[in-house]
Amino acid sequence: MSNAQTIPWRRISVEAAAIVASILLAFAIDAWWGDRDSRKELGLELASVMSELEDNRKRVESEIALLGRITLAGSTLLDAMSANESAITVLVPDSLAWLTTVWSPTLDASFGAVDALVSSGRLAQVEEPALRSGLAGIRAQFEDAVEEELNARMVQYTLIVPLLVDKADLQVLYQYDDEYFSTVRYSDMDLPSNASVEYPNSLAIRNTIRDRMGWLRTGRDEMSRLLVDIDSLIALLQAADK
């Protein structure tokens, strides 16, 4: 009879353990590498979001200055109209009448980077809760701020212009559109004034101008608060990048 061979269980166990360990290590390395790539992509997306927010911040600052200029013009025109309420018209610079009647701003912001972050699913990887919720809601905040400007535009086109169309030559104001557009957004620059215009004066016109200016002031307040929120998000993004 041949002697029974002894099965080398110890060696088999060691080899099996080594195989399992190598597999687990490979999975761990693969997961680590995937996480590394994912975090790298997240970093790139957050950098794009940062750039986008900084650009939008400049736009909001410009819009705040612009709304301040328009509401100041509206107040100045209303003061002139109210000083002599019985007068059929008041004589004012065409730049003043243009700001009050023609120019209707709307903040134009970009959200491509924020939308890409949300659609990629990487917003969920942002660890700071305030940053994550702030980026998720920033578009809605911009839309709320712009809504006031849209209400002012509605007053302009549906109420103010119809009241003026039979009482004034609006073409005198609208012909300066391109010229004024190049300077209106710089609050420290005087608008070119080519002539004075006889602006119609009535209680209805004064009330509609007040209504429009009220919406624009509210929009300016909304954007001032929005500016604070943008600054907060930028600070959080800077902290997350360190």
C-alpha positions in Angstrom: 0.0 0.0 0.0 1.1 3.5 -0.8 1.3 6.0 1.9 -1.5 8.7 1.8 -0.2 12.1 0.8 -0.6 14.8 3.4 -2.6 17.9 2.0 -0.7 21.1 2.6 -3.6 23.0 4.2 -1.4 25.6 5.7 0.2 26.5 2.4 -3.2 26.5 0.6 -4.7 28.8 3.3 -1.8 31.2 3.0 -2.1 31.3 -0.8 -5.9 31.7 -0.6 -5.5 34.5 1.9 -2.9 36.2 -0.3 -5.2 36.0 -3.3 -8.2 37.4 -1.4 -6.0 40.2 0.1 -4.7 41.1 -3.4 -8.3 41.2 -4.8 -9.4 43.4 -1.9 -6.3 45.6 -2.3 -7.1 46.0 -6.0 -10.7 47.0 -5.2 -9.4 49.5 -2.6 -6.9 51.0 -5.1 -9.6 51.2 -7.8 -12.0 52.8 -5.3 -9.4 55.2 -4.2 -8.4 56.1 -7.7 -12.1 56.6 -8.7 -12.6 58.8 -5.6 -9.5 60.7 -6.5 -10.7 61.3 -10.0 -14.2 62.3 -8.8 -12.8 64.8 -6.3 -10.5 66.2 -9.0 -13.6 66.7 -11.2 -15.4 68.2 -8.3 -12.6 70.6 -7.8 -12.6 71.7 -11.4 -16.4 72.2 -11.4 -16.2 74.2 -8.2 -13.5 76.4 -9.8 -15.8 77.0 -12.7 -18.6 77.9 -10.3 -16.3 80.3 -8.5 -15.5 82.1 -11.7 -19.1 82.2 -12.7 -20.2 83.6 -9.3 -17.5 86.3 -9.5 -18.7 87.3 -12.9 -22.3 87.4 -11.7 -21.3 89.5 -8.7 -19.9 92.1 -11.1 -23.2 92.1 -13.0 -25.2 92.5 -9.8 -23.0 95.4 -8.7 -23.5 97.0 -12.0 -27.3 96.4 -11.8 -27.5 98.0 -8.4 -25.7 101.1 -9.6 -27.9 101.2 -12.7 -31.1 100.9 -10.6 -29.9 103.7 -8.3 -29.4 105.9 -11.3 -32.8 105.2 -12.8 -34.7 105.7 -9.5 -32.8 108.9 -8.9 -33.9 110.1 -12.3 -37.4 109.1 -11.6 -37.4 111.0 -8.2 -35.9 114.1 -9.9 -38.6 114.0 -12.6 -41.4 113.5 -10.1 -40.1 116.4 -8.0 -40.2 118.7 -11.1 -43.8 117.5 -11.9 -45.0 117.8 -8.4 -43.6 121.3 -8.0 -46.2 122.5 -10.4 -49.0 120.0 -10.6 -51.2 122.2 -12.6 -48.7 122.4 -15.5 -49.5 120.4 -18.5 -45.8 119.6 -19.2 -42.5 120.1 -17.5 -39.2 120.9 -19.2 -36.5 118.3 -18.4 -33.3 117.0 -20.0 -33.9 114.3 -22.5 -31.5 112.0 -20.5 -33.7 112.3 -17.5 -36.8 111.5 -19.4 -35.1 108.6 -21.2 -34.0 107.0 -17.9 -37.5 107.4 -16.5 -39.5 106.3 -19.6 -37.4 104.2 -22.0 -34.6 102.2 -20.3 -35.9 99.1 -18.6 -33.1 96.9 -17.3 -33.1 93.2 -16.5 -30.2 91.4 -14.9 -28.7 88.8 -17.2 -26.8 86.2 -15.2 -25.0 83.0 -16.2 -25.6 79.6 -14.5 -23.9 77.2 -16.8 -21.3 76.1 -14.2 -23.8 75.8 -11.4 -26.2 73.8 -13.6 -23.4 71.5 -14.7 -22.5 70.8 -11.1 -26.0 69.9 -10.2 -26.6 67.7 -13.3 -23.3 65.8 -12.8 -24.5 64.8 -9.3 -21.3 66.2 -7.7 -23.1 68.8 -5.8 -24.0 66.0 -3.3 -20.2 65.6 -2.8 -19.8 69.1 -1.4 -19.2 68.5 2.3 -20.1 72.0 3.6 -23.9 72.1 4.1 -24.2 75.9 3.8 -22.2 75.8 0.5 -24.2 72.9 -0.9 -27.6 74.4 -0.1 -26.4 77.9 -1.2 -25.3 76.6 -4.6 -28.6 74.6 -5.0 -30.7 77.8 -4.4 -28.6 80.5 -6.1 -30.5 80.4 -9.4 -33.9 80.9 -7.6 -32.4 83.9 -5.7 -31.4 85.6 -9.0 -34.9 84.9 -10.4 -36.5 86.5 -7.4 -34.4 89.6 -7.8 -35.1 89.9 -11.5 -38.9 89.5 -10.9 -39.0 93.1 -9.5 -37.4 94.4 -12.7 -39.9 92.5 -14.8 -42.8 94.0 -12.8 -41.3 97.5 -13.4 -41.1 96.7 -17.1 -44.7 95.7 -17.1 -45.7 99.0 -15.6 -43.5 100.8 -18.2 -45.0 99.2 -21.2 -48.6 98.7 -20.1 -49.2 101.9 -18.1 -46.6 104.6 -18.7 -46.1 104.4 -22.4 -49.8 104.3 -23.2 -50.3 107.5 -21.1 -47.6 109.3 -22.9 -48.0 108.2 -26.5 -50.7 110.7 -27.3 -49.2 113.5 -25.3 -45.5 113.4 -26.2 -43.2 112.6 -29.1 -41.6 109.4 -27.7 -39.5 109.1 -30.8 -37.4 112.0 -29.4 -36.5 109.7 -26.5 -36.2 106.4 -28.2 -33.8 107.7 -30.9 -31.1 108.0 -28.3 -31.2 104.3 -27.2 -27.9 103.2 -28.7 -26.1 106.3 -27.5 -27.2 106.1 -24.0 -26.8 102.3 -23.7 -23.0 102.6 -23.9 -22.8 104.9 -20.9 -25.9 104.1 -18.8 -24.2 101.3 -16.8 -21.4 103.5 -15.6 -22.9 105.4 -12.6 -20.0 107.8 -12.5 -20.5 109.0 -16.1 -23.0 111.7 -17.0 -25.4 110.7 -19.8 -25.2 112.8 -22.9 -28.0 115.3 -23.1 -28.9 116.6 -26.5 -31.9 118.7 -25.7 -34.7 119.4 -23.3 -38.1 117.8 -23.7 -41.6 118.8 -22.6 -42.6 115.9 -20.5 -46.4 115.4 -20.0 -47.6 116.0 -16.4 -50.7 114.5 -14.8 -51.7 112.7 -11.7 -52.0 109.4 -13.6 -48.5 109.8 -15.1 -47.0 110.7 -11.8 -48.6 107.7 -10.1 -47.4 105.2 -12.7 -43.9 106.6 -12.5 -44.0 106.2 -8.7 -45.2 102.6 -9.2 -42.4 101.8 -11.6 -39.8 103.4 -9.3 -41.2 101.5 -6.3 -40.6 98.1 -8.1 -37.1 99.2 -9.1 -36.2 100.2 -5.6 -37.5 96.9 -4.3 -35.4 95.2 -7.0 -32.3 97.1 -5.9 -32.9 96.0 -2.3 -33.3 92.4 -3.4 -30.0 92.6 -5.3 -28.2 94.2 -2.4 -29.2 91.1 -0.3 -28.2 88.9 -3.2 -24.8 90.5 -3.3 -24.3 89.5 0.4 -25.3 85.9 -0.4 -22.9 85.7 -3.4 -20.0 87.0 -1.2 -20.8 84.3 1.3 -20.8 81.6 -1.3 -17.5 82.8 -2.7 -16.0 82.8 0.8 -17.2 79.2 1.3 -15.7 78.1 -2.0 -12.4 79.7 -1.1 -12.4 77.9 2.2 -13.2 74.6 0.6 -10.3 75.0 -1.9 -7.8 75.3 0.9 
